[in-house]
C-alpha cells in the first residue's frame, strides 16, 4: 500500500491501516473498474471518485498528474496527498466546488481558463495551500450570512483571480502570494504579497487590504492609482499595515518563496504571521547554481558539486527541520548529483512527479554515511518511532521525529511505473 498521509486515522491507529470515516482515495495506479475507493484499492480518476461517493465525502488524491477537466465536486472536500497536479489543455474549468464548510486543499492547478471555481449555497467554502499556474481562480461566493468564504496560503502565477461577489465583506484572501495575476471582485486581502505585475481592483463595499505587500497599481471604485502610496494617500483607511517593498524571497524564480533573514515579510502579516504565509529560512535544494551561491555566502557550509554533498562545519550540528526544508513541491528545476535539468513539463512527459524518487544519505559527526533512505517531496525529512522514513510505505505519520544530520547527499531516480 502507498504511503498515505491524508485520510488516515493516525491518532487512533498508528499503523496507518485505518482510514478516516467517509474518506475515499484516488491514485495514478488505481483502477476505475475494479477499485473500491479504499486506500489499498483506490480509483484512478477524480471524476470516478466524485461520481461514486456521497455529497459529504472527502476525496484524497495521491501524488501525481491528473489530466481531467470539468470536474464538479459539489459539497465534497478535495485533499491532495503529496504533490498533486490537475493539468488542463489550456482552456475550460478544472474543478468546481460549492456548499457549506467544504474545501479544496493542496492541489496544483495548471493550464486552465479557470483552475478552480468556488460557488456556494451556504457558508465558509474555501481553498487552502493550492497553487495556480496559468489557471484562474474564480470565487463566485455570494452568500451574505454570518460567515464568508476564503482563500488561504495559496500561490497564483500568471492567473486571473476574481475574488468574492458578495455585496458586503465576505470573501477574504489570507497569507497568499500573487504574481503576474490581476485581481478583481469584492474581497479583503490580509497578509498577502501582490507583485508589481498584478493589478488590484477594489470596491468600497469590500474590506480594505491589511498587512500586505502591494507592489502593483490599484483601482478603487473606478479610480486608478499608480502604486500603494498614491492609493493610500487618497484612501488612508484602506491599507493599514501595508507596504510596498522588495519581499526578499530566497529564490522566487526557482519556486522557492521562503524568506531571507532581512525580509520585510517576517512577522508583518496577518495576526503576526509572515506576509505571503511562507517560511523564514533558506532552502538548499533548488539546483546547483543557486545552491553554490547560497553556500559560498555561508562560511559554515561547503558543497561538492560532483557528489551532491552538503557539509556543515566541523563544530556545527543542526536538525533538518531547522536547517532546511527539502521542499520540491513545485519542482521547478534540479541540477543535483549530475541529474539532468528538469521542469514540470519534463516531469509530466515522464508520467508525473509520482515517479520521481527522492533519497538522502547522511552521516553523524564521524563522517561515515549510512544507507540511502527514501523521503517524501514537500516534507521535512523525518523518521517514526519504529525507524521508518517518511518516503517509505510503513511510515507512521502520527509519530514524526526530526533527523540530525552532519553531512548529507541526495539522489533522484525515475521509476518505471507508478508504484
Secondary structure, DSSP 8 states (H G I E B T S, - for coil): -----TTB-TTT-TTS--B-TTEEEE-TT--TTT--SSSSS-BS-HHHHHHHS-TT-EEEEEEEEE---SEEEET-EEEEEEEEEEE-SSSSEEEEEEESS-EEES-EEEEEEEEEEEEESSS--EEES-EEEEEEEEE-----SS---EEES-EEES--EE----SSS-EEEES-EEES--EESSEEEES-EE-TT--EEE-TTS---BS-EE-S-EEETTEEESSHHHHHHH-TTS-TT-B-----EEEGGGTEEEE-TT-TTTT-SGGG--GGG--BS----S-HHHHHHHHHT-TTEEEETTTTEEEE-TT--EEHHHH-----SS------TT-----HHHHHHTT-GGGEEEEEEEE-TT--B---EEE-TTS--EE-TTS-BTTSTT--GGG-EE-EESEEEEEEEE-SS--
